[in-house]
Amino acid sequence: MKYKKLGKSGIKVSEIGFGAWTIALNWWGKEIQEDEAKRMLKKAYDVGINFFETADMYGKGKSEKLIGEVFSGMRNEVVISTKYSYDFENVDQIGHKELPQRFDPEFTNRALKNSLARLQTDYIDVYGLHNPKLRHIHDDTIFQTLDGLIGDGKIKTYQVALGPAIGWTEEGIEAMERKNVSAVQTVYNILEQTPGNELIERGAEKDVGILVRVPDASGILTGKVNENTKIDEKDHRSVRKGEWIKASLKKVEQLRPIAERNDLSIIELAIKFIISKNPISSVLPTVISEEEIEQFAAMSDGNYISSSDMKEIDELYNSWWKESPYELKATVQ
């Protein structure tokens, strides 16, 4: 496993991180039981993953509790990132609709206190704004509160996680102007590079790390999803419509010669394409088994995509963009 600096924070995170939402929600075709979830977390640590990324709303604290239990007594050996914004305690989450958001100082302090308790720790390495809107990015009070928490030693740094859908370019660009934002999280993969490419470029200028989720394009790049796949409406991938899937599968075939000449599968090419970009600090694959954790971790082996192949991929993407500048605006969280 290779490790990279998380922007200006200097925190070293594994190139492959553990996105811990799947262990608390059945939004990816599988409900993971607690015993298996704990085995997955331990497996991730055993294969070199030190970056565990979650949020308080994942299972209404369940994901955080599992991380806290597994890494109790190992606090200095892992980097924990969690996020807040959703006032979920007294509401029921119906489908994938967003819940009410709050970032006021009282709510922020209460949310952090609860996360610290569930995670069994007295500090968070990376605290995050979960899907903030532009008005939140413009609100000085929010960032003053977070800066105060850094001063108090309760958090080391913070990130802005864009979403819930792909996009939110302006939010990401403006968030990077905040002095203690060390990372911006976004949907990014070899098929969906907008607005990621712009965020990566700005991140390099501002020393802000980029955290990537949905690197598998919702299963297209792993081969789990094709034009015949039936996706339950509860599944996050249900937003992927047939037309988009068919178009994406054609693009995959255009990428296949590059993968084959490098003796890589499509998903290996897709992950290595991402980690070959220096401003990207960590990739958060969607994993639902120990086997998948091992497979993704093995992709961080120090062998990156050559500049000539990266250029060819860029040229392919630019040709797709010219043909159809439409980017799907609804994707997984």
C-alpha positions as CSV (number, residue, x, y, z in Angstrom):
1,M,0.0,0.0,0.0
2,K,1.2,3.5,-0.9
3,Y,0.4,6.6,1.1
4,K,-0.1,10.2,0.1
5,K,-0.3,13.6,1.9
6,L,-3.8,14.9,2.5
7,G,-3.3,18.4,1.2
8,K,-1.9,21.0,3.5
9,S,-2.7,19.0,6.6
10,G,0.3,16.8,6.0
11,I,-1.7,13.7,7.3
12,K,-0.6,10.6,5.4
13,V,-3.5,8.5,4.1
14,S,-3.5,5.3,2.1
15,E,-4.1,5.6,-1.6
16,I,-7.0,3.2,-1.2
17,G,-9.3,4.2,1.6
18,F,-12.3,2.5,3.2
19,G,-15.6,4.3,2.5
20,A,-17.6,3.0,5.5
21,W,-21.2,3.8,4.4
22,T,-21.8,0.3,3.0
23,I,-21.3,-1.3,6.4
24,A,-24.3,0.6,7.8
25,L,-26.7,1.0,4.9
26,N,-28.2,-1.6,2.5
27,W,-27.9,0.8,-0.4
28,W,-25.5,-1.3,-2.5
29,G,-27.4,-4.5,-3.0
30,K,-26.3,-6.1,0.2
31,E,-27.1,-5.7,3.9
32,I,-23.8,-6.3,5.8
33,Q,-24.2,-7.8,9.2
34,E,-22.2,-6.3,12.1
35,D,-19.8,-9.3,12.4
36,E,-18.9,-9.1,8.7
37,A,-18.6,-5.4,8.9
38,K,-16.0,-5.7,11.7
39,R,-14.1,-8.3,9.7
40,M,-14.1,-6.0,6.7
41,L,-12.7,-3.1,8.8
42,K,-10.0,-5.4,10.2
43,K,-9.1,-6.8,6.8
44,A,-8.8,-3.2,5.5
45,Y,-6.3,-2.4,8.2
46,D,-4.4,-5.7,7.7
47,V,-3.8,-4.9,4.0
48,G,-2.5,-1.5,4.7
49,I,-5.5,0.8,4.6
50,N,-5.2,3.4,7.3
51,F,-7.9,5.9,6.1
52,F,-11.4,5.2,7.2
53,E,-14.0,7.7,5.9
54,T,-17.6,7.8,7.2
55,A,-20.4,10.1,8.3
56,D,-22.6,10.4,11.4
57,M,-25.8,9.8,9.3
58,Y,-24.6,6.4,7.9
59,G,-27.0,4.1,9.8
60,K,-27.7,7.0,12.3
61,G,-24.3,6.5,13.8
62,K,-23.9,2.7,13.2
63,S,-20.9,3.1,10.9
64,E,-19.1,5.3,13.4
65,K,-19.8,2.9,16.2
66,L,-18.4,-0.1,14.3
67,I,-15.2,1.9,13.5
68,G,-14.9,2.9,17.2
69,E,-15.3,-0.7,18.4
70,V,-12.9,-2.2,15.9
71,F,-10.1,0.3,16.4
72,S,-10.5,0.9,20.1
73,G,-7.0,1.0,21.6
74,M,-5.5,1.6,18.1
75,R,-6.3,5.3,17.7
76,N,-2.8,6.4,16.6
77,E,-2.7,3.7,13.9
78,V,-5.6,4.9,11.8
79,V,-6.8,8.1,10.2
80,I,-10.5,8.7,10.9
81,S,-12.6,11.0,8.8
82,T,-16.3,11.6,9.5
83,K,-18.8,14.2,8.3
84,Y,-21.9,16.0,9.6
85,S,-24.7,18.3,8.5
86,Y,-27.9,16.2,8.6
87,D,-30.2,16.5,11.5
88,F,-31.3,12.9,11.5
89,E,-32.0,12.1,15.1
90,N,-35.8,12.8,15.0
91,V,-36.6,12.0,11.4
92,D,-37.0,8.9,9.3
93,Q,-35.0,8.7,6.1
94,I,-37.2,7.8,3.2
95,G,-35.3,6.5,0.2
96,H,-32.4,8.7,-0.7
97,K,-34.0,12.0,-0.1
98,E,-31.8,14.6,1.7
99,L,-32.6,15.3,5.3
100,P,-32.6,18.8,6.9
101,Q,-29.1,20.3,7.2
102,R,-27.6,22.3,10.0
103,F,-24.2,23.9,10.4
104,D,-24.8,26.3,13.2
105,P,-22.3,26.3,16.1
106,E,-24.6,24.6,18.5
107,F,-25.4,21.8,16.1
108,T,-21.8,21.4,15.0
109,N,-20.6,21.0,18.6
110,R,-23.3,18.5,19.4
111,A,-22.7,16.5,16.3
112,L,-19.0,16.4,16.9
113,K,-19.5,15.4,20.6
114,N,-21.8,12.5,19.5
115,S,-19.3,11.4,16.8
116,L,-16.4,11.4,19.2
117,A,-18.4,9.2,21.6
118,R,-19.4,6.7,18.9
119,L,-15.9,6.6,17.6
120,Q,-14.4,6.1,21.1
121,T,-11.9,8.9,20.6
122,D,-11.2,12.4,21.8
123,Y,-10.3,13.8,18.4
124,I,-11.2,13.5,14.7
125,D,-8.4,13.6,12.1
126,V,-10.6,14.9,9.3
127,Y,-14.0,16.4,10.1
128,G,-16.2,17.2,7.1
129,L,-19.1,19.3,5.9
130,H,-21.4,16.7,4.3
131,N,-22.9,18.0,1.0
132,P,-22.9,21.7,1.9
133,K,-24.6,24.2,-0.5
134,L,-23.0,27.4,-1.7
135,R,-24.6,29.5,1.0
136,H,-22.8,27.3,3.5
137,I,-19.5,27.7,1.8
138,H,-20.0,31.5,2.0
139,D,-20.9,31.4,5.7
140,D,-17.9,32.5,7.7
141,T,-19.4,31.4,11.0
142,I,-19.3,27.7,10.0
143,F,-15.5,27.9,9.2
144,Q,-14.8,30.0,12.3
145,T,-16.5,27.2,14.4
146,L,-14.4,24.5,12.7
147,D,-11.2,26.6,13.1
148,G,-12.0,26.9,16.8
149,L,-12.3,23.1,17.0
150,I,-8.9,22.7,15.5
151,G,-7.6,25.2,18.2
152,D,-9.2,23.1,20.9
153,G,-7.6,19.9,19.6
154,K,-10.9,18.2,18.8
155,I,-10.2,18.0,15.1
156,K,-7.0,18.1,13.1
157,T,-8.3,19.4,9.9
158,Y,-11.5,19.4,7.8
159,Q,-12.8,18.6,4.4
160,V,-15.8,19.5,2.2
161,A,-17.6,16.6,0.7
162,L,-19.5,17.6,-2.4
163,G,-22.8,16.1,-3.3
164,P,-25.0,14.2,-3.0
165,A,-24.8,14.0,-6.8
166,I,-21.9,14.6,-9.2
167,G,-21.2,18.3,-9.8
168,W,-21.1,21.2,-7.3
169,T,-18.1,22.7,-9.0
170,E,-18.5,26.2,-7.6
171,E,-18.9,24.8,-4.1
172,G,-15.6,22.9,-4.4
173,I,-13.6,25.7,-6.0
174,E,-14.7,28.2,-3.4
175,A,-14.2,25.8,-0.5
176,M,-10.6,25.6,-1.4
177,E,-10.2,29.2,-0.6
178,R,-10.8,28.5,3.1
179,K,-7.4,28.2,4.8
180,N,-8.0,25.0,6.8
181,V,-9.8,23.0,4.1
182,S,-7.3,20.2,3.4
183,A,-9.5,18.1,1.2
184,V,-12.5,18.2,-1.1
185,Q,-14.4,15.0,-1.8
186,T,-16.1,14.4,-5.2
187,V,-17.5,11.7,-7.5
188,Y,-14.8,11.0,-10.1
189,N,-13.9,8.1,-12.4
190,I,-12.4,7.4,-15.8
191,L,-15.9,7.8,-17.4
192,E,-17.0,10.9,-15.4
193,Q,-14.2,13.4,-15.1
194,T,-16.2,16.5,-14.9
195,P,-16.0,18.5,-12.7
196,G,-13.2,16.4,-11.1
197,N,-10.5,17.5,-13.5
198,E,-11.1,21.1,-12.7
199,L,-11.2,20.4,-8.9
200,I,-7.9,18.4,-9.2
201,E,-6.2,21.3,-11.0
202,R,-7.3,23.8,-8.4
203,G,-6.5,21.4,-5.6
204,A,-2.9,21.2,-6.9
205,E,-2.7,25.0,-6.8
206,K,-4.2,25.4,-3.3
207,D,-2.5,22.3,-1.7
208,V,-5.9,20.7,-1.2
209,G,-6.2,16.9,-1.5
210,I,-8.9,15.3,-3.5
211,L,-10.8,12.4,-2.1
212,V,-12.6,10.3,-4.8
213,R,-15.7,8.3,-4.4
214,V,-17.6,6.2,-7.0
215,P,-14.4,5.3,-8.8
216,D,-16.1,2.3,-10.4
217,A,-18.9,4.4,-12.0
218,S,-21.5,2.5,-10.0
219,G,-20.4,-0.9,-11.0
220,I,-19.9,-0.3,-14.8
221,L,-16.2,-0.6,-14.4
222,T,-16.2,-3.7,-12.2
223,G,-18.6,-5.5,-14.6
224,K,-21.2,-5.8,-11.9
225,V,-23.6,-3.6,-13.9
226,N,-24.6,-4.0,-17.5
227,E,-27.6,-3.2,-19.7
228,N,-29.4,-6.3,-18.4
229,T,-28.9,-5.6,-14.7
230,K,-32.0,-5.1,-12.6
231,I,-31.3,-2.7,-9.8
232,D,-33.6,-2.4,-6.8
233,E,-35.1,1.1,-6.2
234,K,-33.5,1.1,-2.7
235,D,-30.1,0.7,-4.3
236,H,-28.1,3.9,-5.0
237,R,-27.4,2.7,-8.5
238,S,-31.0,2.9,-9.4
239,V,-30.4,6.5,-10.6
240,R,-28.3,5.0,-13.4
241,K,-30.6,4.8,-16.4
242,G,-30.5,2.4,-19.3
243,E,-29.3,5.0,-21.8
244,W,-26.4,6.0,-19.7
245,I,-25.4,2.4,-19.0
246,K,-25.4,1.5,-22.7
247,A,-23.3,4.6,-23.6
248,S,-20.9,3.8,-20.7
249,L,-20.4,0.2,-21.8
250,K,-19.4,1.4,-25.3
251,K,-16.8,3.7,-23.7
252,V,-15.4,0.8,-21.7
253,E,-14.7,-1.1,-24.9
254,Q,-12.7,1.9,-26.2
255,L,-10.6,1.7,-23.0
256,R,-10.1,-2.0,-23.2
257,P,-7.0,-1.9,-25.5
258,I,-5.2,0.4,-23.1
259,A,-6.0,-2.0,-20.2
260,E,-4.9,-5.1,-22.1
261,R,-1.6,-3.6,-23.2
262,N,-0.8,-3.0,-19.6
263,D,-2.0,-6.4,-18.5
264,L,-4.8,-4.8,-16.4
265,S,-8.5,-5.4,-16.0
266,I,-10.8,-2.5,-16.7
267,I,-11.3,-1.8,-13.0
268,E,-7.5,-2.0,-12.4
269,L,-7.0,0.5,-15.2
270,A,-9.7,2.8,-13.7
271,I,-8.3,2.8,-10.2
272,K,-4.7,3.3,-11.4
273,F,-5.8,6.1,-13.7
274,I,-7.1,7.9,-10.6
275,I,-4.2,7.3,-8.2
276,S,-1.7,8.3,-11.0
277,K,-3.0,11.8,-10.5
278,N,-0.8,13.4,-7.7
279,P,-3.4,15.8,-6.2
280,I,-5.7,12.8,-5.5
281,S,-4.9,11.7,-2.0
282,S,-7.2,8.7,-1.6
283,V,-9.7,6.6,-3.5
284,L,-12.8,5.3,-1.7
285,P,-14.1,2.2,-3.6
286,T,-17.5,0.9,-2.8
287,V,-16.8,-2.4,-1.1
288,I,-19.1,-5.0,0.3
289,S,-16.8,-7.9,1.1
290,E,-13.3,-8.8,2.4
291,E,-12.4,-10.1,-1.0
292,E,-13.2,-6.8,-2.6
293,I,-11.1,-5.0,0.0
294,E,-8.1,-7.2,-0.8
295,Q,-8.6,-6.7,-4.6
296,F,-8.7,-2.9,-4.4
297,A,-5.8,-2.7,-1.9
298,A,-3.6,-4.7,-4.3
299,M,-4.1,-2.0,-6.9
300,S,-2.0,0.4,-4.8
301,D,1.4,-1.2,-5.7
302,G,3.4,1.8,-6.9
303,N,2.9,1.0,-10.6
304,Y,1.2,3.9,-12.2
305,I,-0.2,4.6,-15.7
306,S,2.4,5.9,-18.1
307,S,2.1,9.5,-19.3
308,S,1.5,8.3,-22.9
309,D,-1.4,6.1,-21.8
310,M,-2.8,8.9,-19.5
311,K,-2.7,11.2,-22.5
312,E,-4.6,8.6,-24.6
313,I,-7.3,8.3,-21.9
314,D,-7.6,12.1,-21.8
315,E,-8.0,12.3,-25.5
316,L,-10.7,9.6,-25.4
317,Y,-12.6,11.5,-22.6
318,N,-12.4,14.7,-24.6
319,S,-13.8,13.0,-27.6
320,W,-16.7,11.7,-25.5
321,W,-17.3,15.1,-24.1
322,K,-17.5,16.7,-27.5
323,E,-19.9,14.1,-28.7
324,S,-22.2,14.4,-25.6
325,P,-21.4,17.2,-23.1
326,Y,-24.1,15.9,-20.8
327,E,-23.0,14.6,-17.5
328,L,-25.3,12.6,-15.2
329,K,-26.4,14.8,-12.3
330,A,-27.7,12.0,-10.0
331,T,-25.4,9.5,-8.7
332,V,-24.5,7.7,-5.5
333,Q,-23.6,9.6,-2.3
